[in-house]
């Protein structure tokens, strides 16, 4: 692999965009989810016990403890935190100088602050993944905020960038393994995708068409998913460039297919950003079409050995895929047949070996990066710069080794024996940092739900308990004729929790009682989570007197026999009552609210006229006119437009570099002597430049001066 300067820049830009998506998506939902009249008011999570501020921050690390000092309540504190996150991430997206370690560390602390009080609406794996990636980004990013210039790559960049690769490996490998360790019948029979497209939380219109694909293709797709998630991640650590590029494109392909068929907010985009450490500068130059070419390489013995190894890896991958998934061609049906060719116990035995091997592969790979960085530091010219580079190397090497060691605890959750062998000291280290979400365990789509039909909760309201009207949500399925939406990268968190609530009785989702209460009270902030346009909400004039909820089973409609498309996207069937009919003042309903601690406390609301609360209220009123996707995409498009304009004007206004030494043209017979003088001046300039390069020390970051600025290159 070549230099990773450009992939690192792409990674930092991508992380700024992901933070922009996360903060802006959450900001529009704060009043309805966490406001004083929201479903789960965040103020209940902050109990002021009279402790000093530092002690409160230690118990629960969130900036919201400082809200009262600024004259803000908890809702306004969350809004301020999200606005700061939006401003910083937007600035980092547009200005390279803000893609700094301190800026990304502050973004991580801001998201951790809202995560601490987010409760069930923020306890998703992608929120934990963003926090872990965000902390690593603070290690990867350069510290150049106060230098006002671009900083070249440092010798320890390979070490910190390796941690991102290790996180990607843990994410993908665990996500593939848990599908088989869960013993879910659909994953073992390769039929999971037959149900996935219609049972996922918020499907896209493309998911309907993907559901119509033949069964043999769905099974083959599941087998391909296993290969990409379980086998291919081991290629992340093979030091052969083409194999790493091959694994990169397979990961991107999988994530793009998921984006097309499902609304998974910023998660898949974040996974693509995590894949960027698999690239190098030459490949990024290939993307941009710049004339940056690798030096001509001679076909040595090592080159041929590398090609043989690559072909062997491809061959082994294909061979074992055919063997373990029993791939074969059915010429009569014109289909590729597949099935799992191993048992659960055989897979468990393999997993024990693979987990231990993956840990040792990580140890060897990280050790190689540390040794390579140490050697580069030893090659630095000048005693001071050598010492400065060595100090940086030592600090980040220890940090990387510590992060890797701590990550072994959640990583080995997938295999009990490997987890039980970890040293007690490692577990204590993990417990000490667990509250900060520095490392986490992952495992997406462990089991496939909705095999017998997609469960869906439908709310109904009435004024007289006789005529009932359904309350349709903006994003989740309800009306069978409404086209599935495209909301990525926005995440409507209430719609997501409605999907989880349908998987069990309402007693497993206590927040549902609070949702019903807010709708009976007609709280505007909660209603806007369901329908941003008041006209679409059937009880916009006055709240319903009674509310109930029913459980339905939903299925996709199929293509008509004549090949035409059906009128409706869904068909449904009533199953049972999900939530009983309740009204304000209902003793049973009041008992449920008290049992779950959701009873409203009588308190006087004070509206502060201070400057900061007034600004926050004004911004909120302006944002109310936009839906979540509109707000998120308007911010991103504005930032992208600024980036494009900056690139355009920097390209049009850039002039060709002029020679340092210029000579006047001679006339007539003096032309030959003038050329000779020019040659002498050139030689002097070259000699002076070479002597400067020989004496020039390395810059403060431990890197050599850019040789492209030499007189020879410019000439």
BELLINVEN-V932596 format. One line per field, one symbol per residue. ss: DSSP state (H for helix, E for strand, C for the rest). phi: phi as a letter, one per 40 degrees, with the letter a starting at -180 (. if undefined). burial: I if it has 16 or more other ideal C-beta (glycine too) atoms within 10 Angstrom, else O. A space follows every 50 residues. Layout:
ss=???
phi=???
burial=???
This chain:
ss=CCCCHHHHHHHHHHHHHHHHHHHHHHHCCHHHHHCCCCCCCHHHHCCCCC CCHHHHHHHCCCHHHHCHHHCCCHHHHHHHHHHHHHHHHHHHHHCHHHCC HHHHHHHHHHHHHHHHCCHHHHCCHHHHHHHHHHHHHHHHCCCCCCCCCC CCCCCCHHHHHHHHHHHHHHHHHHHHHHHHHCCCHHHHCCCHHHHHHHHC CCECHHHHHHHCCCHHHHHHHHHHHHHHHHHHHHHHHCCCHHHHHHHHHH HHHHHHHHHHHECCCCHHHHHHHHHHHHCCHHHHHHHHCCCCCCCCCCCC HHHHHHHHHHHHHHHHHHHHHHHHCCCEEECCCCEEECCCCCCHHHHHHH HHHHHHHHHHHHHHHHHHHHHHHHHHHHCCCCHHHHHHHHHHHHHHHHHH HHHHHHHHHHHHHHCHHHHHCCCHHHHHHHHHHHHHCCCCCCCCCCCCCC CCCEEEEEEEEECCCCCCEEECCCCCCCCCCCCCCCCCCCCCHHHHHHHH HCCCCHHHCCHHHHHHHHHHHCCHHHHHHHCCCHHHCCCCCCCCCEEEEE EEEEEECCCCCCCCCCCCCEEEEEEEEEEEEECCCCHHHHHHHHHCCCCC CCCCCCCCCCHHHHHHHHHHHHHCCCCHHHHHHHHHHHHHHHHHHHHHHH HHCCCCCCCCCCCCCCCHHHHHHHHHHHHHHHHHHHHHHHHHHHHCCCCC CCCCCCHHHCHHHHC
phi=.ccbccdcccccccccccccccccccdcbddccbccbccbdccccbbcbg ccdccccccacaccccddccgbccccccccccccccccccccccbccccb dcccccccccccccccbcfccbcbccccccccccccccccccbbccbfac bccbccccccccccccccccccccccccccccgcdccccgbcccbdccbc dbccdccccccccccccccccccccccccbccdccdbccbcccccccccc ccdcccccccbacbfcccccccccccccbbccccccccgccbbcccbccc ccccccccccccccccccccccccbfcabbcccfabcaacbacccccccc cdcccccccccccccccccccccccccccccgccccccccccdccccccc ccccccccccccccaccccccccdccccccccbcccfcbacbicfdbccg cchccacbcbbacbgbcbbcbcccbccacccccdcbbdccbccccccccc cccaccccbdccccdccccccgccccccccacccccccbccacccbbabb bbbbbccbccccgccccbcbbaacbaccbccbacgcdcccccccccgbcc ccaccbcccccccccccccccccdcbcddccccccccccccccccccccc ccccbcccccbbbcccbfcccccccccccccccccccccccccccccccc cgbcccccccccccc
burial=IOOIOIIIIIIIIIIIIIIIIIIIIIIIIIIIIIIIIIIIIIIOIIOOOO OOOOOIOOOOIIIIIOIOOOOIIIIIIIIIIIIIIIOIIIIIIIOIIIII IOIIIOIIIIIIIIIIIIIIIIOIOIIIIIIIIIIIIIIIIIOIOOOOOO IIIIIIIIIIIIIIIIIIIIIIIIIIIIIIIOOIOIIIOIIIIIIIIIII IIIIOIIIOIIOOOOIOIIIIIIIIIIIIIIIIIIIIIOOIOIIIIIIOI IIOIIOIIIIIIIIIIIIIIIIIIIIIIIIIOIIIOOOOOOOOOOOOOOO OOOOOIOOOIOOIOOOIOOOIOOIIOIOOOOOOOIOOIOIOOOOOOIOOO IOOIIOOIIOIIOOIIOOIIOOIIOIIOOIOOOOIIOIIIOIIOOIIOOI OOIIIIIIIIIIOIIOOIIOOIOOOOOOIIOOOOOIIIIIIIIIIOOIII OOIIIIIIIIIIOOOOOIOOIIIIIIIIOOOOOIIOIIIIIIIIIIIIIO IIOOOIOOIIIIIIIIIIIIOOIOIIIIIIIIOOOOIOIOOOIIOIIIII IIIIIIIOOOOOOOOOOOIIOIOOOOOIIOIIOOOOOOIOOIIOOOOIOO OOOOOOOOOOOOIOOIOOOIOOIOOOIIIOIIIOIIOOIOOOOOOOOOOO OOOOOOOOOOOOOOOOOOOOOOOOOOOIOOOIOOIOOOIOOOOOOOOIOO IIIOOOOOOIIOOOO
